[in-house]
Amino acid sequence: MKHIKRTIFVAAISATLLSCMSTQTTDQLAFSDQLKKPVSFKLRNHEQTIDIDKDSAELVKAIEPGKNQYTKASIVSSDHAQLSFQNSWHSALIWHYPGQGVNLAPYIEKGVLSVDLKVENIQDGALNLVVSCGQDCTGKIRLREWAQQHDGQGWQTLHLSMKCFKQPNADYSQIQHPFIVEGDGKGTVEIKNIKIKSQGQTNFRCPDPALLSTTPAVLNEYWSTDWWMPRHQQKLNDAKNQNPDFVLIGDSITHGWENSGQAVWQKWFSDISSLNLGFSGDRTENVLWRLQHGEVDGISPKFVMIMIGTNNTGHRMENPAYIANGIDAILAELDQRIPQAKVLLLNIFPRGAHSNDEARQNNIKVNQLLDGIAQKYGAIRADFNPAFLQENGDLSADIMPDLLHPNEQGYEIWARQLTPYIEQYIRTEKE
C-alpha cells in the first residue's frame, strides 16, 4: 500500500474538518489547505488576551511620559500574519481553534514544523515559537539568537522537529493553540506558510528541553547583556575582598535586596557580612554557570539562602520536574564548593494575583519537589509564601506591585520570616 504523507496546514483547518478529527484514526488523518481561514486569532500581552475580530488589533499602554508599550498584530491573509512589539514585557500572536482543537499526537515523535519567518529590528528583542500541549502546558523554542542573525534578511524557512516542543506526559490530542509566536522587547516578525508534517528534514538544532535547566549558560537577553557579566565580575571581586557569613543566591527577587529592599536590609541585617548573588532574570542554568565560574570559590560562609526557578517558569513555562532538576544541580555545586555552609532552600515565592494563576501553579508544582532535594543534600527548607498571601490566596499589589517583585513592604515581610534563621545560624554562632 502506497505511503501517504500527512501534513497539517495550521492556518488552514476548517471548523468542519476539526469536528471530524476525533472520529478518524491517525493513519487516516489528512489536512487540507483548501479552506484557509483559521477559526480565530488572539493577541496577548503580559496583562491580557484579546480576540482579533477583524484584520488587526493592538494593546497599547503608556509606561512613562512619552513612552508607550505596545503589542500589535495584523492578519495579512489567512496564512500570513505579522506581530510587532515595542517596550514589551510579553507579546504573543495565537492561532486558536475552539472545541476539540487539533490532534497533534501523531506528529510529536517524528513530525516537523515548517514555517516562513521574516524578522526586522529585533536586535533589542526576543522571539519564541510555541506549541501548546494543553491547559497550563507549552513547549517553546527560543529563537532570539537565530532572529538576531537573520534580522533584516528577508524571508527565511525554518524546519523544526516537533520533539523540540515535546513535554512529558502531555496530551496532544485536543490542542486549541497549535501555534503561538511570542516576542518581547522590540521587533517585528511576519509569519506565513505554517505546516506540520509527519516527517521530514530539519534545519534548526534545538536543545533538549529536559536539559536546559541543568546546562550552565550565561544569561543572554536583550535587557541583560550590558550589565550581567559586569555584575558577575564585581561579585568575584567582592568575594575576594571579604569572607561573608551569609550568601544569597537567586534572581531579581534576591537582587532586589540591593534596591527596593535596601532600607529593610539595613534595618534588619546591617551587622551581617553578606554577599548578594541575586541576578535579575536568572534561571537555574545561569546560577549554575556563575557558581562554576568562581562566585563562591575561596569563601567559607556559615549560611546560604537560595530561591530560584520563577524565571524558568516565566520565560518558558518549563516542566516543574526540569526546574527541580536545575535546583538539584545548584545544591550539588554548593555541596561541592562550600560544604561547610548550611543551606536554606526556599519555596519559590508566589506570583500572579490569584491562586489559579498559571505561572503560580507551575511554581507550586516545583515547590512540591523541593523537600526531597533538600533532604538529599542536608539542606533546610522553608516556606515563607503564606506570609505574602491573603486568606483567600490572593497576592496583593500592595506588597508586590507587579505581582512578582516585592516592594519595601514585601521585603519587610521577608526579613521577619528570615530573621529566626539568621539568629540560629549566624548571630548565635558569633556569640
TORKOLKE-217585 format. One record per residue (C-alpha): residue in one letter; x, y, z; residue number from 1. Coordinates in nm, 3 decimals, decimal comma, padded with zeros to 5 digits. Example, Ala and Ser with C-alpha at 12.3 -4.5 7.8 and 13.67 -1.06 7.14 Angstrom:
2
pt type A&east 01,230&north -00,450&up 00,780&seq 1
pt type S&east 01,367&north -00,106&up 00,714&seq 2
END
This chain:
431
pt type M&east 00,000&north 00,000&up 00,000&seq 1
pt type K&east 00,142&north 00,336&up -00,102&seq 2
pt type H&east 00,252&north 00,559&up 00,192&seq 3
pt type I&east 00,061&north 00,887&up 00,219&seq 4
pt type K&east 00,249&north 01,175&up 00,384&seq 5
pt type R&east 00,036&north 01,364&up 00,638&seq 6
pt type T&east 00,057&north 01,743&up 00,660&seq 7
pt type I&east -00,128&north 01,994&up 00,878&seq 8
pt type F&east -00,164&north 02,339&up 00,729&seq 9
pt type V&east -00,213&north 02,509&up 01,066&seq 10
pt type A&east -00,370&north 02,822&up 00,930&seq 11
pt type A&east -00,597&north 02,624&up 00,703&seq 12
pt type I&east -00,805&north 02,386&up 00,912&seq 13
pt type S&east -01,176&north 02,438&up 00,871&seq 14
pt type A&east -01,425&north 02,404&up 01,153&seq 15
pt type T&east -01,585&north 02,115&up 00,965&seq 16
pt type L&east -01,259&north 01,925&up 00,944&seq 17
pt type L&east -01,184&north 01,988&up 01,310&seq 18
pt type S&east -01,518&north 01,844&up 01,413&seq 19
pt type C&east -01,441&north 01,525&up 01,227&seq 20
pt type M&east -01,090&north 01,472&up 01,354&seq 21
pt type S&east -01,181&north 01,281&up 01,667&seq 22
pt type T&east -01,363&north 01,015&up 01,463&seq 23
pt type Q&east -01,067&north 00,940&up 01,234&seq 24
pt type T&east -00,775&north 00,714&up 01,312&seq 25
pt type T&east -00,430&north 00,868&up 01,299&seq 26
pt type D&east -00,345&north 00,671&up 00,982&seq 27
pt type Q&east -00,636&north 00,836&up 00,807&seq 28
pt type L&east -00,572&north 01,193&up 00,922&seq 29
pt type A&east -00,540&north 01,431&up 00,630&seq 30
pt type F&east -00,543&north 01,809&up 00,646&seq 31
pt type S&east -00,637&north 02,029&up 00,352&seq 32
pt type D&east -00,542&north 02,389&up 00,277&seq 33
pt type Q&east -00,848&north 02,449&up 00,064&seq 34
pt type L&east -01,030&north 02,647&up 00,336&seq 35
pt type K&east -00,773&north 02,895&up 00,454&seq 36
pt type K&east -00,947&north 03,098&up 00,724&seq 37
pt type P&east -00,846&north 02,998&up 01,078&seq 38
pt type V&east -01,116&north 02,979&up 01,338&seq 39
pt type S&east -00,964&north 03,281&up 01,517&seq 40
pt type F&east -00,654&north 03,470&up 01,615&seq 41
pt type K&east -00,580&north 03,604&up 01,962&seq 42
pt type L&east -00,340&north 03,876&up 02,076&seq 43
pt type R&east -00,178&north 03,870&up 02,419&seq 44
pt type N&east 00,047&north 04,090&up 02,629&seq 45
pt type H&east 00,162&north 04,048&up 02,989&seq 46
pt type E&east -00,172&north 04,172&up 03,121&seq 47
pt type Q&east -00,448&north 04,042&up 02,894&seq 48
pt type T&east -00,556&north 03,838&up 02,593&seq 49
pt type I&east -00,799&north 03,971&up 02,333&seq 50
pt type D&east -00,967&north 03,832&up 02,021&seq 51
pt type I&east -00,863&north 03,976&up 01,686&seq 52
pt type D&east -01,207&north 04,041&up 01,541&seq 53
pt type K&east -01,103&north 04,199&up 01,212&seq 54
pt type D&east -00,770&north 04,218&up 01,036&seq 55
pt type S&east -00,573&north 04,386&up 01,313&seq 56
pt type A&east -00,560&north 04,455&up 01,686&seq 57
pt type E&east -00,333&north 04,630&up 01,932&seq 58
pt type L&east -00,267&north 04,661&up 02,303&seq 59
pt type V&east -00,108&north 04,992&up 02,396&seq 60
pt type K&east -00,015&north 05,128&up 02,737&seq 61
pt type A&east 00,173&north 05,441&up 02,843&seq 62
pt type I&east 00,451&north 05,329&up 03,078&seq 63
pt type E&east 00,604&north 05,672&up 03,131&seq 64
pt type P&east 00,561&north 06,018&up 02,979&seq 65
pt type G&east 00,628&north 05,995&up 02,607&seq 66
pt type K&east 00,693&north 05,620&up 02,616&seq 67
pt type N&east 00,438&north 05,358&up 02,514&seq 68
pt type Q&east 00,441&north 04,983&up 02,544&seq 69
pt type Y&east 00,262&north 04,814&up 02,258&seq 70
pt type T&east 00,173&north 04,478&up 02,109&seq 71
pt type K&east 00,020&north 04,486&up 01,760&seq 72
pt type A&east -00,093&north 04,221&up 01,515&seq 73
pt type S&east -00,202&north 04,234&up 01,152&seq 74
pt type I&east -00,370&north 03,947&up 00,971&seq 75
pt type V&east -00,240&north 03,997&up 00,618&seq 76
pt type S&east -00,423&north 03,691&up 00,485&seq 77
pt type S&east -00,550&north 03,364&up 00,620&seq 78
pt type D&east -00,199&north 03,215&up 00,636&seq 79
pt type H&east 00,008&north 03,532&up 00,668&seq 80
pt type A&east 00,025&north 03,741&up 00,985&seq 81
pt type Q&east 00,250&north 03,997&up 01,148&seq 82
pt type L&east 00,335&north 04,065&up 01,514&seq 83
pt type S&east 00,502&north 04,390&up 01,623&seq 84
pt type F&east 00,606&north 04,491&up 01,972&seq 85
pt type Q&east 00,796&north 04,768&up 02,147&seq 86
pt type N&east 00,897&north 04,813&up 02,510&seq 87
pt type S&east 00,710&north 04,487&up 02,560&seq 88
pt type W&east 00,740&north 04,253&up 02,855&seq 89
pt type H&east 00,543&north 03,987&up 02,667&seq 90
pt type S&east 00,366&north 03,978&up 02,330&seq 91
pt type A&east 00,204&north 03,682&up 02,157&seq 92
pt type L&east 00,001&north 03,605&up 01,846&seq 93
pt type I&east -00,205&north 03,290&up 01,897&seq 94
pt type W&east -00,369&north 03,058&up 01,644&seq 95
pt type H&east -00,685&north 02,946&up 01,822&seq 96
pt type Y&east -00,912&north 02,652&up 01,741&seq 97
pt type P&east -01,202&north 02,612&up 01,987&seq 98
pt type G&east -01,385&north 02,296&up 02,079&seq 99
pt type Q&east -01,181&north 01,981&up 02,035&seq 100
pt type G&east -00,893&north 02,169&up 01,875&seq 101
pt type V&east -00,626&north 01,998&up 01,666&seq 102
pt type N&east -00,489&north 01,648&up 01,720&seq 103
pt type L&east -00,110&north 01,684&up 01,717&seq 104
pt type A&east -00,040&north 01,349&up 01,882&seq 105
pt type P&east 00,060&north 01,167&up 01,558&seq 106
pt type Y&east 00,319&north 01,436&up 01,482&seq 107
pt type I&east 00,507&north 01,480&up 01,809&seq 108
pt type E&east 00,761&north 01,198&up 01,780&seq 109
pt type K&east 00,867&north 01,227&up 01,416&seq 110
pt type G&east 00,687&north 01,534&up 01,284&seq 111
pt type V&east 00,840&north 01,855&up 01,150&seq 112
pt type L&east 00,706&north 02,208&up 01,190&seq 113
pt type S&east 00,782&north 02,425&up 00,887&seq 114
pt type V&east 00,727&north 02,800&up 00,887&seq 115
pt type D&east 00,840&north 03,104&up 00,689&seq 116
pt type L&east 00,959&north 03,393&up 00,905&seq 117
pt type K&east 01,079&north 03,746&up 00,835&seq 118
pt type V&east 01,223&north 03,940&up 01,128&seq 119
pt type E&east 01,305&north 04,310&up 01,144&seq 120
pt type N&east 01,450&north 04,546&up 01,406&seq 121
pt type I&east 01,484&north 04,268&up 01,664&seq 122
pt type Q&east 01,836&north 04,323&up 01,796&seq 123
pt type D&east 01,680&north 04,459&up 02,116&seq 124
pt type G&east 01,412&north 04,193&up 02,135&seq 125
pt type A&east 01,338&north 03,826&up 02,181&seq 126
pt type L&east 01,146&north 03,571&up 01,975&seq 127
pt type N&east 01,000&north 03,230&up 02,061&seq 128
pt type L&east 00,791&north 02,973&up 01,875&seq 129
pt type V&east 00,545&north 02,786&up 02,093&seq 130
pt type V&east 00,329&north 02,477&up 02,055&seq 131
pt type S&east 00,068&north 02,430&up 02,326&seq 132
pt type C&east 00,034&north 02,091&up 02,492&seq 133
pt type G&east -00,294&north 02,159&up 02,671&seq 134
pt type Q&east -00,400&north 02,366&up 02,967&seq 135
pt type D&east -00,105&north 02,520&up 03,155&seq 136
pt type C&east 00,136&north 02,335&up 02,926&seq 137
pt type T&east 00,355&north 02,471&up 02,647&seq 138
pt type G&east 00,661&north 02,367&up 02,452&seq 139
pt type K&east 00,880&north 02,658&up 02,349&seq 140
pt type I&east 01,177&north 02,710&up 02,119&seq 141
pt type R&east 01,396&north 03,014&up 02,181&seq 142
pt type L&east 01,483&north 03,198&up 01,857&seq 143
pt type R&east 01,650&north 03,513&up 01,993&seq 144
pt type E&east 01,995&north 03,426&up 01,860&seq 145
pt type W&east 01,854&north 03,299&up 01,528&seq 146
pt type A&east 01,646&north 03,618&up 01,492&seq 147
pt type Q&east 01,949&north 03,840&up 01,556&seq 148
pt type Q&east 02,142&north 03,658&up 01,283&seq 149
pt type H&east 01,858&north 03,691&up 01,031&seq 150
pt type D&east 01,738&north 04,041&up 01,121&seq 151
pt type G&east 01,653&north 04,231&up 00,802&seq 152
pt type Q&east 01,750&north 03,944&up 00,571&seq 153
pt type G&east 01,404&north 03,877&up 00,428&seq 154
pt type W&east 01,204&north 03,556&up 00,435&seq 155
pt type Q&east 01,365&north 03,251&up 00,593&seq 156
pt type T&east 01,220&north 02,900&up 00,616&seq 157
pt type L&east 01,262&north 02,703&up 00,935&seq 158
pt type H&east 01,207&north 02,328&up 00,965&seq 159
pt type L&east 01,193&north 02,223&up 01,330&seq 160
pt type S&east 01,149&north 01,884&up 01,487&seq 161
pt type M&east 00,821&north 01,860&up 01,677&seq 162
pt type K&east 01,014&north 01,681&up 01,951&seq 163
pt type C&east 01,168&north 02,019&up 02,031&seq 164
pt type F&east 00,828&north 02,118&up 02,172&seq 165
pt type K&east 00,753&north 01,788&up 02,347&seq 166
pt type Q&east 00,662&north 01,798&up 02,716&seq 167
pt type P&east 00,650&north 01,482&up 02,930&seq 168
pt type N&east 00,310&north 01,326&up 02,997&seq 169
pt type A&east 00,132&north 01,584&up 02,780&seq 170
pt type D&east -00,188&north 01,504&up 02,589&seq 171
pt type Y&east -00,164&north 01,642&up 02,236&seq 172
pt type S&east -00,498&north 01,505&up 02,113&seq 173
pt type Q&east -00,706&north 01,824&up 02,152&seq 174
pt type I&east -00,483&north 02,129&up 02,116&seq 175
pt type Q&east -00,662&north 02,461&up 02,088&seq 176
pt type H&east -00,344&north 02,665&up 02,038&seq 177
pt type P&east -00,129&north 02,460&up 01,799&seq 178
pt type F&east 00,094&north 02,756&up 01,711&seq 179
pt type I&east 00,198&north 03,070&up 01,900&seq 180
pt type V&east 00,456&north 03,336&up 01,818&seq 181
pt type E&east 00,598&north 03,521&up 02,120&seq 182
pt type G&east 00,817&north 03,828&up 02,142&seq 183
pt type D&east 00,927&north 04,089&up 02,389&seq 184
pt type G&east 01,140&north 04,399&up 02,385&seq 185
pt type K&east 01,129&north 04,549&up 02,036&seq 186
pt type G&east 01,082&north 04,384&up 01,698&seq 187
pt type T&east 00,858&north 04,280&up 01,411&seq 188
pt type V&east 00,804&north 03,928&up 01,282&seq 189
pt type E&east 00,598&north 03,813&up 00,986&seq 190
pt type I&east 00,476&north 03,455&up 00,970&seq 191
pt type K&east 00,333&north 03,250&up 00,683&seq 192
pt type N&east 00,307&north 02,900&up 00,538&seq 193
pt type I&east 00,283&north 02,714&up 00,871&seq 194
pt type K&east 00,279&north 02,338&up 00,820&seq 195
pt type I&east 00,321&north 02,037&up 01,043&seq 196
pt type K&east 00,441&north 01,732&up 00,851&seq 197
pt type S&east 00,451&north 01,374&up 00,966&seq 198
pt type Q&east 00,821&north 01,356&up 00,878&seq 199
pt type G&east 01,093&north 01,548&up 00,701&seq 200
pt type Q&east 01,434&north 01,711&up 00,725&seq 201
pt type T&east 01,512&north 01,980&up 00,982&seq 202
pt type N&east 01,744&north 02,281&up 00,954&seq 203
pt type F&east 01,743&north 02,403&up 01,314&seq 204
pt type R&east 01,911&north 02,226&up 01,604&seq 205
pt type C&east 01,710&north 02,278&up 01,917&seq 206
pt type P&east 01,830&north 02,193&up 02,267&seq 207
pt type D&east 01,672&north 01,909&up 02,460&seq 208
pt type P&east 01,404&north 02,078&up 02,676&seq 209
pt type A&east 01,489&north 01,842&up 02,960&seq 210
pt type L&east 01,848&north 01,969&up 02,970&seq 211
pt type L&east 01,803&north 02,346&up 02,951&seq 212
pt type S&east 01,771&north 02,396&up 03,327&seq 213
pt type T&east 02,087&north 02,196&up 03,403&seq 214
pt type T&east 02,316&north 02,317&up 03,123&seq 215
pt type P&east 02,524&north 02,609&up 03,258&seq 216
pt type A&east 02,476&north 02,924&up 03,050&seq 217
pt type V&east 02,534&north 03,298&up 03,053&seq 218
pt type L&east 02,213&north 03,500&up 03,061&seq 219
pt type N&east 02,180&north 03,634&up 02,706&seq 220
pt type E&east 01,875&north 03,857&up 02,690&seq 221
pt type Y&east 01,843&north 04,194&up 02,518&seq 222
pt type W&east 01,794&north 04,360&up 02,857&seq 223
pt type S&east 02,083&north 04,184&up 03,034&seq 224
pt type T&east 02,383&north 04,192&up 02,801&seq 225
pt type D&east 02,515&north 04,531&up 02,920&seq 226
pt type W&east 02,515&north 04,456&up 03,294&seq 227
pt type W&east 02,507&north 04,080&up 03,365&seq 228
pt type M&east 02,875&north 03,999&up 03,306&seq 229
pt type P&east 03,000&north 04,319&up 03,475&seq 230
pt type R&east 02,791&north 04,227&up 03,780&seq 231
pt type H&east 02,944&north 03,880&up 03,778&seq 232
pt type Q&east 03,293&north 04,032&up 03,771&seq 233
pt type Q&east 03,202&north 04,268&up 04,054&seq 234
pt type K&east 03,076&north 03,979&up 04,266&seq 235
pt type L&east 03,401&north 03,790&up 04,206&seq 236
pt type N&east 03,588&north 04,095&up 04,337&seq 237
pt type D&east 03,353&north 04,128&up 04,634&seq 238
pt type A&east 03,409&north 03,765&up 04,727&seq 239
pt type K&east 03,789&north 03,816&up 04,720&seq 240
pt type N&east 03,771&north 04,122&up 04,943&seq 241
pt type Q&east 03,550&north 03,977&up 05,212&seq 242
pt type N&east 03,467&north 03,645&up 05,369&seq 243
pt type P&east 03,089&north 03,667&up 05,403&seq 244
pt type D&east 02,896&north 03,479&up 05,668&seq 245
pt type F&east 02,579&north 03,490&up 05,458&seq 246
pt type V&east 02,539&north 03,430&up 05,083&seq 247
pt type L&east 02,213&north 03,495&up 04,900&seq 248
pt type I&east 02,159&north 03,318&up 04,567&seq 249
pt type G&east 01,874&north 03,384&up 04,329&seq 250
pt type D&east 01,718&north 03,603&up 04,063&seq 251
pt type S&east 01,571&north 03,955&up 04,058&seq 252
pt type I&east 01,375&north 03,894&up 04,378&seq 253
pt type T&east 01,702&north 03,835&up 04,563&seq 254
pt type H&east 01,882&north 04,103&up 04,359&seq 255
pt type G&east 01,614&north 04,343&up 04,484&seq 256
pt type W&east 01,761&north 04,347&up 04,836&seq 257
pt type E&east 02,008&north 04,595&up 04,684&seq 258
pt type N&east 01,726&north 04,817&up 04,552&seq 259
pt type S&east 01,370&north 04,811&up 04,684&seq 260
pt type G&east 01,480&north 04,611&up 04,986&seq 261
pt type Q&east 01,794&north 04,808&up 05,071&seq 262
pt type A&east 01,647&north 05,007&up 05,361&seq 263
pt type V&east 01,490&north 04,693&up 05,504&seq 264
pt type W&east 01,823&north 04,511&up 05,480&seq 265
pt type Q&east 01,997&north 04,790&up 05,670&seq 266
pt type K&east 01,730&north 04,780&up 05,938&seq 267
pt type W&east 01,741&north 04,404&up 05,996&seq 268
pt type F&east 02,076&north 04,270&up 05,877&seq 269
pt type S&east 02,333&north 04,551&up 05,861&seq 270
pt type D&east 02,551&north 04,365&up 06,113&seq 271
pt type I&east 02,581&north 04,062&up 05,884&seq 272
pt type S&east 02,872&north 04,023&up 05,643&seq 273
pt type S&east 02,688&north 03,916&up 05,329&seq 274
pt type L&east 02,730&north 03,856&up 04,956&seq 275
pt type N&east 02,423&north 03,903&up 04,736&seq 276
pt type L&east 02,442&north 03,674&up 04,433&seq 277
pt type G&east 02,094&north 03,755&up 04,309&seq 278
pt type F&east 02,090&north 03,838&up 03,934&seq 279
pt type S&east 01,776&north 03,974&up 03,769&seq 280
pt type G&east 01,636&north 03,738&up 03,509&seq 281
pt type D&east 01,843&north 03,438&up 03,609&seq 282
pt type R&east 01,717&north 03,089&up 03,556&seq 283
pt type T&east 01,869&north 02,780&up 03,714&seq 284
pt type E&east 02,123&north 02,732&up 03,434&seq 285
pt type N&east 02,253&north 03,087&up 03,478&seq 286
pt type V&east 02,311&north 03,032&up 03,851&seq 287
pt type L&east 02,496&north 02,711&up 03,765&seq 288
pt type W&east 02,723&north 02,900&up 03,525&seq 289
pt type R&east 02,802&north 03,161&up 03,788&seq 290
pt type L&east 02,881&north 02,902&up 04,053&seq 291
pt type Q&east 03,107&north 02,715&up 03,811&seq 292
pt type H&east 03,286&north 03,041&up 03,730&seq 293
pt type G&east 03,402&north 03,131&up 04,075&seq 294
pt type E&east 03,130&north 03,319&up 04,262&seq 295
pt type V&east 03,162&north 03,112&up 04,580&seq 296
pt type D&east 03,521&north 02,997&up 04,538&seq 297
pt type G&east 03,757&north 03,088&up 04,819&seq 298
pt type I&east 03,489&north 03,182&up 05,072&seq 299
pt type S&east 03,351&north 02,993&up 05,370&seq 300
pt type P&east 03,005&north 03,126&up 05,457&seq 301
pt type K&east 02,812&north 02,991&up 05,752&seq 302
pt type F&east 02,473&north 03,023&up 05,585&seq 303
pt type V&east 02,338&north 03,028&up 05,227&seq 304
pt type M&east 01,985&north 03,113&up 05,121&seq 305
pt type I&east 01,864&north 03,015&up 04,777&seq 306
pt type M&east 01,544&north 03,081&up 04,589&seq 307
pt type I&east 01,542&north 03,024&up 04,213&seq 308
pt type G&east 01,312&north 02,898&up 03,939&seq 309
pt type T&east 01,043&north 03,157&up 03,880&seq 310
pt type N&east 01,212&north 03,270&up 03,556&seq 311
pt type N&east 01,228&north 02,911&up 03,431&seq 312
pt type T&east 00,852&north 02,929&up 03,463&seq 313
pt type G&east 00,806&north 03,287&up 03,343&seq 314
pt type H&east 01,041&north 03,270&up 03,045&seq 315
pt type R&east 00,950&north 02,927&up 02,908&seq 316
pt type M&east 00,682&north 02,773&up 03,134&seq 317
pt type E&east 00,923&north 02,490&up 03,198&seq 318
pt type N&east 00,814&north 02,150&up 03,321&seq 319
pt type P&east 00,833&north 02,151&up 03,705&seq 320
pt type A&east 01,048&north 01,837&up 03,710&seq 321
pt type Y&east 01,303&north 02,006&up 03,483&seq 322
pt type I&east 01,317&north 02,313&up 03,708&seq 323
pt type A&east 01,361&north 02,090&up 04,012&seq 324
pt type N&east 01,650&north 01,918&up 03,834&seq 325
pt type G&east 01,815&north 02,257&up 03,789&seq 326
pt type I&east 01,775&north 02,335&up 04,159&seq 327
pt type D&east 01,916&north 01,993&up 04,244&seq 328
pt type A&east 02,223&north 02,070&up 04,029&seq 329
pt type I&east 02,272&north 02,402&up 04,210&seq 330
pt type L&east 02,266&north 02,235&up 04,550&seq 331
pt type A&east 02,514&north 01,978&up 04,423&seq 332
pt type E&east 02,751&north 02,262&up 04,323&seq 333
pt type L&east 02,714&north 02,425&up 04,665&seq 334
pt type D&east 02,771&north 02,093&up 04,839&seq 335
pt type Q&east 03,094&north 02,050&up 04,645&seq 336
pt type R&east 03,225&north 02,407&up 04,672&seq 337
pt type I&east 03,118&north 02,524&up 05,019&seq 338
pt type P&east 03,026&north 02,204&up 05,204&seq 339
pt type Q&east 03,055&north 02,365&up 05,547&seq 340
pt type A&east 02,770&north 02,610&up 05,480&seq 341
pt type K&east 02,417&north 02,545&up 05,599&seq 342
pt type V&east 02,182&north 02,590&up 05,303&seq 343
pt type L&east 01,827&north 02,723&up 05,333&seq 344
pt type L&east 01,619&north 02,628&up 05,029&seq 345
pt type L&east 01,311&north 02,847&up 04,999&seq 346
pt type N&east 00,990&north 02,778&up 04,815&seq 347
pt type I&east 00,963&north 02,993&up 04,503&seq 348
pt type F&east 00,761&north 03,298&up 04,606&seq 349
pt type P&east 00,400&north 03,338&up 04,487&seq 350
pt type R&east 00,328&north 03,532&up 04,170&seq 351
pt type G&east 00,011&north 03,638&up 03,991&seq 352
pt type A&east -00,295&north 03,788&up 04,157&seq 353
pt type H&east -00,485&north 03,466&up 04,224&seq 354
pt type S&east -00,408&north 03,111&up 04,326&seq 355
pt type N&east -00,513&north 02,975&up 03,985&seq 356
pt type D&east -00,255&north 03,187&up 03,801&seq 357
pt type E&east -00,081&north 02,960&up 03,551&seq 358
pt type A&east 00,273&north 03,062&up 03,646&seq 359
pt type R&east 00,199&north 03,036&up 04,017&seq 360
pt type Q&east 00,057&north 02,690&up 03,972&seq 361
pt type N&east 00,372&north 02,582&up 03,786&seq 362
pt type N&east 00,589&north 02,713&up 04,070&seq 363
pt type I&east 00,373&north 02,534&up 04,326&seq 364
pt type K&east 00,443&north 02,208&up 04,145&seq 365
pt type V&east 00,816&north 02,285&up 04,163&seq 366
pt type N&east 00,793&north 02,361&up 04,535&seq 367
pt type Q&east 00,633&north 02,025&up 04,594&seq 368
pt type L&east 00,951&north 01,859&up 04,465&seq 369
pt type L&east 01,197&north 02,050&up 04,681&seq 370
pt type D&east 01,173&north 01,855&up 05,008&seq 371
pt type G&east 01,343&north 01,553&up 04,856&seq 372
pt type I&east 01,619&north 01,768&up 04,706&seq 373
pt type A&east 01,685&north 01,940&up 05,037&seq 374
pt type Q&east 01,700&north 01,608&up 05,218&seq 375
pt type K&east 01,947&north 01,474&up 04,962&seq 376
pt type Y&east 02,197&north 01,750&up 05,043&seq 377
pt type G&east 02,119&north 01,807&up 05,409&seq 378
pt type A&east 01,966&north 02,148&up 05,339&seq 379
pt type I&east 01,686&north 02,302&up 05,542&seq 380
pt type R&east 01,355&north 02,400&up 05,390&seq 381
pt type A&east 01,126&north 02,695&up 05,449&seq 382
pt type D&east 00,800&north 02,818&up 05,301&seq 383
pt type F&east 00,757&north 03,194&up 05,351&seq 384
pt type N&east 00,476&north 03,212&up 05,096&seq 385
pt type P&east 00,176&north 03,223&up 05,335&seq 386
pt type A&east 00,313&north 03,544&up 05,484&seq 387
pt type F&east 00,276&north 03,718&up 05,146&seq 388
pt type L&east -00,076&north 03,595&up 05,071&seq 389
pt type Q&east -00,420&north 03,698&up 05,184&seq 390
pt type E&east -00,651&north 03,441&up 05,342&seq 391
pt type N&east -00,814&north 03,361&up 05,007&seq 392
pt type G&east -00,475&north 03,302&up 04,844&seq 393
pt type D&east -00,466&north 03,632&up 04,657&seq 394
pt type L&east -00,139&north 03,822&up 04,623&seq 395
pt type S&east -00,178&north 04,193&up 04,688&seq 396
pt type A&east -00,019&north 04,459&up 04,472&seq 397
pt type D&east 00,039&north 04,646&up 04,797&seq 398
pt type I&east 00,341&north 04,419&up 04,863&seq 399
pt type M&east 00,427&north 04,307&up 04,509&seq 400
pt type P&east 00,311&north 04,586&up 04,275&seq 401
pt type D&east 00,376&north 04,383&up 03,958&seq 402
pt type L&east 00,257&north 04,062&up 04,130&seq 403
pt type L&east 00,610&north 03,922&up 04,116&seq 404
pt type H&east 00,866&north 04,153&up 04,279&seq 405
pt type P&east 00,835&north 04,270&up 04,642&seq 406
pt type N&east 00,836&north 04,637&up 04,728&seq 407
pt type E&east 00,971&north 04,766&up 05,060&seq 408
pt type Q&east 00,671&north 04,628&up 05,245&seq 409
pt type G&east 00,727&north 04,289&up 05,080&seq 410
pt type Y&east 01,092&north 04,284&up 05,182&seq 411
pt type E&east 00,986&north 04,369&up 05,536&seq 412
pt type I&east 00,774&north 04,053&up 05,537&seq 413
pt type W&east 01,066&north 03,852&up 05,402&seq 414
pt type A&east 01,301&north 03,995&up 05,666&seq 415
pt type R&east 01,071&north 03,896&up 05,951&seq 416
pt type Q&east 01,047&north 03,541&up 05,816&seq 417
pt type L&east 01,422&north 03,516&up 05,761&seq 418
pt type T&east 01,537&north 03,655&up 06,097&seq 419
pt type P&east 01,497&north 03,333&up 06,303&seq 420
pt type Y&east 01,734&north 03,155&up 06,064&seq 421
pt type I&east 01,986&north 03,440&up 06,080&seq 422
pt type E&east 01,970&north 03,424&up 06,459&seq 423
pt type Q&east 02,027&north 03,049&up 06,467&seq 424
pt type Y&east 02,292&north 03,004&up 06,200&seq 425
pt type I&east 02,488&north 03,332&up 06,211&seq 426
pt type R&east 02,431&north 03,552&up 06,515&seq 427
pt type T&east 02,420&north 03,273&up 06,771&seq 428
pt type E&east 02,738&north 03,120&up 06,631&seq 429
pt type K&east 02,913&north 03,456&up 06,659&seq 430
pt type E&east 02,836&north 03,460&up 07,028&seq 431
END
